[in-house]
Amino acid sequence: MANIFPRKGIPYAQFPRCIEELLPKLEGNDAKLYFHLLCEGHTHTRIDLEITQDTMAQAIGVSPNTVAASIENLARLGCVRKQRGQHRGFCYTLCDPATGQPLPDPRLSYENQAITTPTGRQRPTKFDLYDLSREQYKKAYAAFLPGAAFKSNGAESLLTNCPFHDDRRPSLSIHLTDGGWVCKGGCGKGSIFKFVMLQHKCDAKKAFRIICAALDLGKGMFPRNAFRLGEEEAVYNYRDEDSNLICRKSRYPGKEFLWSRLSESGNWIHDIQGIRVPLYNLPQVLAASLVIVCEGEKNCDDVSNLGLRAKDGSLVAVTCNPDGAGPGKWQSDFSRCMKGMSVVILSDNDPEGMEHALSVKDSLSRYTTDVQNVWLYSLTDSESEGFDVSDFLNDHTKQELVERIGSDLFLEETQGVEALELVLESEKK
């Protein structure tokens, strides 16, 4: 009975034989509910299930009152244990009816587990580090942050000092349900993988090994879906001043990002260790007279696709610093690249974005006197938190953006054609 969690792909009917001995003791609805719980446990690879009675009733086609009665019968037979849940309602723990004790938690029993391949080889189990227990996530972060003081921040999270900035007030929130984290000081957010990659400046495989070592999980295979990122939505290439490609940033669903750099052999390595990431679109910035600074590569590409031109006929460069808004993310070297240029900053409409835009303007003011902030907000939505230039362009035209920034900085469409013809003629000569 302890092995009710066969590897993925095994039919639910292939549960141990002792269930057959239990069936005569179960009435129709009790058996339906018990097998539903077993299937849920197998699907989610866990023994503690937080499911509402309404959900169970809908799944097996009975009333909630019938579910409540069946749960009491299953608890009496030692099949499940009912207790107060972490969120709301109750948590149902799957038990061995022979002993009445909870079944071994598959998330805590990775040791010595292996999968037999078709050729007969034993292959280590792929660990799912997105579905660990709360105790394991606590243990992992305690190992990553030795000496840190953790404070309870509700039933599902911890609060401690962030290691990525000088944090005098605890601002790092750790979610114990999935191991995710977020820094309220603006350093970022992400999964336990991203935390280790940032802390150790390493790639995903090394982060996986570090997490496994912290949890004493032993050696295992790196799961191909460790990030659960899905397919790339976009790739943003970062080039140096000579237009040489040095690294790239891939965007995945859910605003997940993965950095990569080129090795000497020309292969992509999933980290940026030893790389000083420049401004996005740096070659265009160095050749421009007017620069627009956005928050994020997607915003930059959307504005670049408009083909805006400055008064002198040159293309307007659109750029951003790596990794979005946050304290210390805009470096003074970025400002030096724009010495003597006209600069427009398009801020996201949220406190973090506005604070970032002000810090960028403060840094740029040392190198250029022509710098302005432009606040974009939704004209139709009163709750425009996080509204950015890409959102603006979804409902507005190119000309409306130009007017919002200031039309005196740009060529009009007719002027732009004439200026472009003059540029092309000068190049031919």
C-alpha positions, 0 to 999 in steps of 0.5 A, a space after each residue: 500500500 505504501 507504493 500508491 505513487 507509481 511513476 507517471 504514465 502508470 494507469 490508476 487501476 494498477 494500485 496495490 492489491 490490498 485495495 481490493 481487500 478494502 473494497 467490500 467494506 466500502 459502499 458505492 459512494 465511499 469507494 468512488 470518493 476514495 478512488 478519486 482521492 487516490 487519483 488526485 494524490 497520484 496526479 499531484 504526487 502528494 498525500 495531503 490534499 486540500 480539496 473542498 467538499 463541493 469540488 469532490 461532490 462535483 467530481 464524483 457526481 454526488 451532493 456535498 452532504 453525501 461527500 461529508 458522510 463518505 469522508 467520515 466513513 473513510 476516516 473510520 476505516 483508516 483510509 484518510 485523516 481529516 484535519 484543518 487545512 492551511 488555506 481554508 476548509 480541511 486537508 485530507 491525508 491519505 493513510 494506509 488502512 492496515 495501520 491507519 498511519 499516513 502514507 510515506 510522503 513521496 516528496 520526502 522519499 527521493 532516496 534510492 528511487 530509480 526508474 528502469 529504462 526499456 534497456 534495463 538501466 536504472 536511472 535516478 528519479 527526476 526531482 520536482 523542486 517546485 512541489 516540495 514540502 514546506 519543511 523542505 523549502 524552509 531547510 533550503 532557504 536556511 542553507 542558502 542564507 546562513 545566519 539569517 533570521 526568519 520571521 513568520 509572515 502568515 501561514 504560508 510565507 517567511 520574511 527575512 533580509 534580502 541578500 541582493 541589497 543592503 537590507 536593514 528592514 526584512 524585505 525578502 518574502 519566501 512562499 512556502 507553498 511553491 518555494 517562490 520569493 519576492 523582494 519588496 525592495 525591488 531586487 526581483 522575484 522568481 522561483 527557488 531556481 532563480 534565487 540560487 542562480 542569482 545568488 551563485 551566478 550560475 546556470 540552471 544545472 548547477 542551481 539544481 545540484 546546489 538545491 539537491 545538496 542543501 536538501 540531502 536529496 543525493 544525485 539525480 537527473 536534471 529535469 528538462 522541465 525544471 523551469 516549467 517555462 514552456 516555449 520562448 515568447 521572445 529573445 532579446 539580444 544584447 550587443 556591445 559597442 561594436 555590435 558583437 552579440 555577447 548575451 541574450 535574454 529569453 522571455 517565457 510565459 508568466 514573465 519568466 526570463 533566462 539569460 544565456 551567453 556565448 561560449 568560446 565554442 559558440 554554444 549558448 550557456 545559461 548564465 552570464 557569469 563574467 559578463 558585463 551586460 550593456 544597455 539594450 540596443 547599445 549600438 543604436 544608442 551610440 549613433 543616436 541624437 535622441 534616446 528613449 529609455 523604457 522599462 523592459 525590452 518588450 517596451 523597447 521593441 514596441 517603440 522601436 518598431 514605430 520608426 521614430 526619427 529625431 529632428 536631425 533625421 536620425 533614428 531614435 534609439 530605444 533602450 533599457 537597463 537589464 533586469 527592469 526597475 529596482 535599486 542600483 540597476 541603472 549604472 552610471 556607465 549607462 548614463 555616460 553612453 548618452 553624454 550630450 544627447 536628448 533623453 526621454 524616459 517613459 516610466 511604468 505607472 507603478 511606484 517601483 517604475 516611477 522611482 526607477 525613472 527618477 533615479 535614471 533621470 538623476 543619473 543622466 542629469 550629470 551628463 546631459 541637460 536635456 532629459 525629461 520624464 514622461 508619465 504614461 497612464 491609461 486614459 480609459 482605466 481608472 486602475 492603471 497600476 503597471 500601465 506601460 508604453 506597450 499598453 499605451 500603444 495597444 489603444 493609441 497611435 504613433 502620433 498620439 505617443 509623439 504628442 504625449 512626449 512632445 512633438 517638437 523632438 521629432 520629425 513630422 511624417 512629411 519632414 521625415 521623408 525629405 530628411 531621409 532622402 537627404 541622408 541617402 543622397 549624402 551617403 551615395 556621395 
